[in-house]
């Protein structure tokens, strides 16, 4: 059973679970600011659930690659969409500032920010 680490939280989940669902089920919202209420609901089109992930995951989907190469995202930022990412093993997840979580060059946001 994989463990997802977000800040000081550790969440057990099933291999193959969508990262967005794992976080939401644990009460962690993978969106910043107004995007907590205004997002695509996990369809991979808005890009507001972008996070940095360290650990084994599914390969990026075509939709995810497209969205993360479309402004304000930058494909070189090495972010993933939580809604499109499947957990394949133990992960560490970091959320960055910005409506889309696109500011990977700034300190991460804390849970509840």
PyMOL commands that set and color helices and strands:
alter all, ss='L'
color gray80, all
select helices_A, chain A and resi 19-25+33-36+62-67+75-77
alter helices_A, ss='H'
color red, helices_A
select strands_A, chain A and resi 3-6+9-12+50-57+80-81+87-94+96-97+103-108
alter strands_A, ss='S'
color yellow, strands_A
deselect
rebuild
show_as cartoon
